[in-house]
């Protein structure tokens, strides 16, 4: 899905202009498109098509610093990312961090992924995770030759396993 050139909302107006033999795509959301059409810019005349062309030219020719930022690894610009909706490599997340954070917060209302737990048996998943933790701790206790802690962990593992497998 294309994003608006001015904000991060989904674009609903897609315009392709030909400038010096190059096709330039402009994507605007409904709000930005209305603002764009209502702006008092250089008036070309009474011809609405000419007025639209002048406004599109102003939008396209605007030197957007955000679009000029490039990834140090893959070379994709932030403007290209906004048009394609895809980053070029994992390093893009770091290079575009300042630009991506507001987009993520706007789209997801959060910038941190908290994940989800399965609906079918959330308690069992937590118990399985705890069991893995306990076994790791027990292994480490044995390596340290702390046999009292290893025995205590063994008993805790047995209790947890009994609860898991009797459900």
N, C-alpha and C positions, 0 to 999 in steps of 0.2 A: 504494500500500500504506500502510495506517495504521501509525503508530508508537505505541508504548506511551506513556501519559501520564507515567509515572515514569522511564523510561529510553529509549534510542533503538532498542531491538530492535523487530522487527515485532510488532504486536499480534495476539493470537490470540483474545482475549476482547473482544467488542464488546457494550456494554450501553447501552440508551437509556432514560433516566429522564425523567419529566415532572415539572418543578418549576415551580410557579406558572404553568402553561400553556405553559411553554417546554420543548422537547425538548433534553436534554443528552446528548451521546454521550460515553461513556467507553470508552477503548481501553487494554487492558492485555496485556502479554506473559504467557506461562505462569508464569514465575517471579514476576513482580510480582502476578499474580492470586492465586497461592498465598499469598504473603506478606500480601497484602491481606485474604484470607479468614482467615488465621491470626492477624492482629493482635488484640490485646486492646484493644478500644475500648469505647465506651459500650454496654453490653449492653442491648438492648431487651427481652430476654426469651428464652424458649425457642423462639420462632418463628424459624426460619432465614431466612424471607423478610423479616421485620422487621429482623433483624440485618444482612442484606445491604443493605437499604434505608438503614439508619443509616450503614453504612460507605461506601456510595456517596455519600450526602449529605455526609459529611465530606470525601470526595475532591473532590467537585464544588465545595463551598463554600470549600475551601482557597484562599487568595489567593496564587496562584503568581506571584511577581515576574517570572519568565521569560515567562509568558503575557501580561503587561501591556506588555512592550517593543514599541514600534511603529516601523515604517519611517517615516522622515521624508518620503519621496517619495510612496509609494502608501498608507500608513496601515495595512498589514496587520500584525497582531500576530504575535509568535512562536508563540503558542498556535494561531492559525489556520494558520500554516505547518505546525506539527506535525500538525494534523488533516488538512489537505489534501495535504501532501507537496510543495507547490509554493510558491516564492517569488513575490512580486507584481511585482518589478521588479529591474533590475540593482543598484540602490542597497541593496536588502535584504542583499546579501552583505556590505556594509560595516557596516550598522547592526546586523546579527545576527552579526557576526564572532566575538565571544566565545562565543556559544552554538553556532554552526555548526562551529567547529573540532573540539571533542570529538566531535560527531556524525560528521564526515567521517573522523576518525581511527579511530573505532569501526567504521564501516561498511567503509572502504577500507584500513584499517591504515596509511594515509599521508594527509597533508594537502596534498601537492604532486603535481600531475599531470605525469608524465614522458613520456607519449605512447608511441606504438608506431611501429615501422617496418614497411613491407610485408614479408611473408615471402618473396615471390617473388624479389626481387633487392635485398637491402638495400644491397649495395655500390654498385649503380648509382644508387640514390637519393642516397647520400652524394656520389657523384661529380657528379651533376647539381646538387646544392646547392652544391658547391665551384665548379662552373663558373659559376653565377649570381654567386657572391661575386667570383670573379676578373673577370668582365665589369664588375661594378659598380666594382671597384677600378681597372680599366683606364680606364673612363669618367672617374672622378675624377682619375686621373693626367693624362689628356689635358686636362681642365679646368684643372688646375694648371700645365699646360705642362711636365710632367715626362715628357719623351718617352722617356728611358732606361727608366724604370719601366714605362711603357706598352708598350714593345717587349718587355721581360722578361715582362710579364703576357701579352702576345700569344702569345709562344712557349709559355708555361705552359698557356694556353688550348688552343692547337693540340695539344699533347701529350696533354692530358686528353681532348679531343674524339676524337683518334685511338684512344685506349683505350676510350672509350665506344661508338663506332660500329663497332668491329671485334669486339665481343663477340658 
